[in-house]
Amino acid sequence: MMLHLDTHEIIRQLADLTGALTTEKDHIQLLDRIILGCMFLTNADGGTLYTVDEENDNELHFTVLHNRSLGIHSKPRDMPTVEIYNAQQQASNLVAAQTFVQQKTINIEDVYRSEEYDFSGTRKFDKQLNYRSKSFLCVPLMDHEGEIIGVLQLINALDNKGQVITFPADQQHLVESLAALAATVLTKRRLINAQKELFESFIKLMGRAIDHKSPVTGKHCEQVPEIAMLLAEAVNNSDDNGYSAIQFNDHEMYELGIAAWLHDCGKITTPEYIIDKATKLHTMFDRIELVESRFREYKLQLQLNHLRSLPELSPADSQVAEQQLQQYCQQLDEDIAFLRQSNTGSEFMADDDVARIKQIATIHWTDDQGHSHSLLTEDETENLCIRKGTLLQSEIQVMRDHIKVTIEMLESLPYPKHLAQVPEIACNHHERLDGSGYPRGLKAEQISLRARIMCIADIFEALTSPDRPYKKGMLLSQAMNIIGTMVEDNHLDANLFTVFVKSGAYIDYANRHMSPRQIDHVDVATLPGLV
């Protein structure tokens, strides 16, 4: 006796499934509903969905598993995969594999009487769970390009008296239609995943392009996202500092991660000699070597002039001249040592040091060919007199202009709704709460919470990175004190900094990426900026 379903029941079930296509966001849940729908329409006791592994198309994986008699209604775990072809390229004789290979529906009345397919695994399953598998219906899932992407399998169709029967032909056609629905769901998910993977790969390609251009900023592009996500997760887990009601959802966390990867994309246009300017005199190479060669040339010229003057001097005057030459050469040695130290860049250069450099720049001499020389060129003098760091103000402006390029690049892209805030989050990481940041000079109320997270992440990475060409990575305690001072100066968000500290997110990052010599004790009790 066959199971007879009312036409209205069939229509209602199909309408429910098609409606779920637009309302259900979780594709596994949607597939689950399709399998349950197939079981309802055929009154099947069990239903399984196998899907092809996207990386290994020779394996079928359990994706959905139901069995009413056994009370199994969960996504399977640690289930063995079904190998489609063996090492000799012979197709497996398991019915699911044969459905895949033959690309057609297989309807079996009683698997224990079937000699065409291998049901040894089914018998083992039955023995372990005291079950009796009998009728099978296996339907291939085909995508829009005609590729088989999975197999839908139903077990034990039941009649109105609960007896196992063969799956009727009319119900087989119905299941094949629903299998096409399941294939649509899988195809949609795969296309979305492929788009997402391509998008993320392009973003990382941009980071790697900057990395190829300059390993310094490449590491920065990779590690700022990690700090930002650690801090955002700490906010989600925080129960104080005004963040107990704030919970970034998955979309917002993903949007933050994308923005963090893109926050410095404009640096792709910044000249390498500025990004990698390790010393004040660095261009294509460090010009301190040229300066040292001029000092040697000048000393040789002084010695030649001294030797030429000896015949006209008395012994006493010769001795005085020799002493004066030695003293002057010693002074030149001290000057070049001073210039070498000045070239490395420092936090601040004193007025006396700047005056000394300018005095050295006044030294000129004429060689034997009548050519005039100076120990320092005008450009070298200007660079050596940089008060802090290694960049001239004009070069600093070029560096800062990268954020303008970033804004132009990111604001030119058409974003889906869930990524609409990427430009705001990414492009405001140099802004300050008091309006002193750049390039827009935004005030606190104009900077979103996730953009404020980016501000802290960007600075923390820059201070602690051990691979900057112009400085060693700071000690952890020093970096945290500097950020705390910036909080006190109303540059950075105090609540965020407090969460960053109390959650231990800064320590988590330090243990992963900072060198052991940098990770010293941070006296949290004395840190400035905590609330």
Steps between C-alpha positions, in 0.01 A plus 500: 500500500653829391505823700252744348556868564234761453578739215467791741764344726739469209438858389541628856827313544639623167389855574671481840826382342502757221420774752794385712729567206459873557460509879750245634852644525679186615546273198548190719167569670341545159640170374379340820147625432516365145600155624221504759260611226606206282452265794154643567385477138620138467440401863864384507653390828843644421664759287862586424667769294851446366693791352814503290805649668589823319873433537487125440232406247563129555328497839138519611447644847207454735334841526152418637385181675154408631342175620167513677504145640848545645438855619787643299445864413835676497781603276727195488845515653803282435310305234721328241501652154394303195783460249368517146802357314786290636868539415450298182220736394239230548167630623387393846205261503330683785159617389568867578820489293324323213222759503772762462685314225193396299336840551159342533251406770534152651185347657552172690219286641709307754870564552551156661396337175701733279810351339575798279629730776714466810285528814750350746521831682120518523487150650764599756301812587183292542673246722648763729170687546256208469346652189378360170575702189289395205385738228742763373453799274817682391470817291795696354519875558600688185609864487429759229801383299398134500755397764397256773556670835333256736265208556166498684417164653172384659457175694195286569184647353205411728137440410203605708543192719868568565624223272811557288421528130684591182513870422219551242581651162285810552673571830837444333423781256398722789826429684698569182335842484592569861853375431524770235396747771775370729749530213395863456567568868843337485590679177393834644711443811802394295472803274472730802797330663701528178420872473590554863825307462591696187423830675707409805784371283505827308523693825789286618657535157500875557672447835755269340561757226586755768706231674692438177556872468607531862514213751453759774151608405407150387533367853303800618214419260490142625522566872275802552193283415601254769529772766170656389317168523648424841382836630154463342461157659605650832226763460248223432608323818516815712248557779615845605631831363170565326533206259274246673220582254727493193534179304654500154321235296669273247438742213647793695805297601553393141463860381761611756741231382464604137548867591810415703657319205429798273585784738839575339428399140592852389863429589524316171568846351750617765863505373713219641786731598265677742335188642837331550697809602703338776735795556486871433735476202342190352374519141588211271785439744625659821694813399695507826757295309545788255541744788764276660689480169503881481641520850779262398566701185509823699746352751725381217495847346594651838788255536623577146487872569688444825776299331537764229541773761776322699801621291408860579461442876757488776524177703310662786224630271481160329437333834227749588339454157508121544330523838235735362434263209462201732264693727291615205483147354394371838226761504392386152485140625278611784283697258443204268419280798249763610347515151478123487308502828279788388421314179328217689217726612378544855196610690629859526810692384633781720560852371875466565515190282322678216742792533797262488374341177458840340853597610643184340311588181698826472832314450626529141828421327655509153680197357812497283293530184338817628163343570311625804345251745292514819469237772119512482264591218197717566267201472713290735507782752123538487448127554754467779330787684167313518392546860313170543511176306641476148246683281489858381172684540444471124556124523269473801232670292554249220462221756183659635360534152465122485179534702358737239573239235344235723185712528482548124551129437256370758226755441502420128392138557137379494447315829229250592287607793696300760827673400368854456698633798840375381619845376403673827671237715812473285558863412470661843783318680716816506223718645510609866214557742600863557496579128878517461524198271515485122397524223153628598555619856189316624373541855412215739131488411591457131718193558321166537593245767654262246705785348623580854603136532700543181677806645632300796586194290694708247707682764565192713633304201717791382657545845570132565591375154858364514564542126484876443811619309541812712460356851484188708162392629424664833471315826140407573490719810633799307242457222214466747610813687517699175148389403381583852645848468319542167179402679566767766556752220152411366639347184378143559193345664554448875234228537645302211851527640374378838335198336818437301699489824259321734409231247866414446458537123830689479681210671337245266628692201845557653550129563417424137695768317744692718857388561573366850731794579205739457257326732577651837278555804223755456403665828130537430445694823719786376386509136362840399163527330312218676145562620 
